[in-house]
Amino acid sequence: MKIAIPDLISNSYFPAAAAVELGMFKEEGLDMSLELIFPVDKTLEVMRDGGIDFVGGSAHSTPHAFPGWRGAKLLASLAQGMYWFLILRTDLGAKKGDVAAIKGLRIGAAPLVELGLKQLLKESGIDEVRDGVRIAPVPGAFSGKVVNFGLTAAKALEEGTIDGFWANGMGAEVAVRRGVGTVVLDVRRGDGPTGAFDYTMPALITSDRLIESDPGACAAAIRAIVKTQKALKGDVSLATEVGRKLFPAQEAEIIADVVERDLPYYDASISADFVAAMIQFQKDVGLVTETVAYEQVVATQFSEYWT
């Protein structure tokens, strides 16, 4: 079986990658391979077309390939809350929490990921056109090569081709450690408008086709994710072990620090309140046109495995 994630050198979908590298899927009877397919819209399209079995990706993005949540469901949360950071050039002197500092700047963001930033700005009273905010793909992100978005964004910030980026914790950490970026918004830990936390979450996603044809594999995949979350909570140095298998040397030595900050959010459950908030966000940004029931979004028959 295959699981794909849209960003590899990252903490965003790390429990999925770690479940492969630590042998948790194998322990649950699944011969699982890991693929990087960027960006998330393409990841979901490949699953829709039968090329992969599972996606570790942003929950809110699912209707891109499965309109109206028809044909796919969330199996489990990889971690709670919207997990991207707004990083601005250090020389701008922006303060943490000052979303207005984004006015007049060029911001790099990935497809579908940028919707979280756009809605956050709208709810903060910032108009992209009036306030001169330009949100676009990071230069080089669609070069045809294998792309790890956060690192590409940090490199572009260092080179001055963008003024900031909206991306994962690894990209944020690299930019901060290099002295080129400042964390302005960390929504998962309280920055931004009320409710932004529940715009999305990193989730284990699969097709209705697989749920119907192989429910045992779906249950086993959830159990593997939960075991991985628990293992990392028990010994975060396992993140370094995984990083050394998958990442360049510098990022391999950073990943445990980044993952350690995420451990309080390692909870596989998906609540009805979260889904209601996410659906409202999806309606606000045009990903869905109608309210969608919890049972249409979440494969509730597997909820017993979240704990």
Protein Blocks (a to p, Z undefined) as FASTA:
>chain_A
ZZddfbfbbcklmmmmmmmmnommmmnopacdddddddfklmmmmmmnopambdcddfkl
mmmmmgghioiacfbdfbgcjfbdcdddfklopaehilmlmgopacdddehklmmmmmmm
mmnopafklnopacdddehklnopacdfklmmmmmmmnopagbdcddfklmmmmmmnopa
ccfbdfknogajehjlmmpccdddddfklmmmmmmlmmmmmmmmmmmmmmmmmommlmmm
mmmmmmcfklmmmmmmmmmmmmmmmcfbdcfklmmmmmmmmmmnopambdcdfklmpcfk
lmmmmZZ
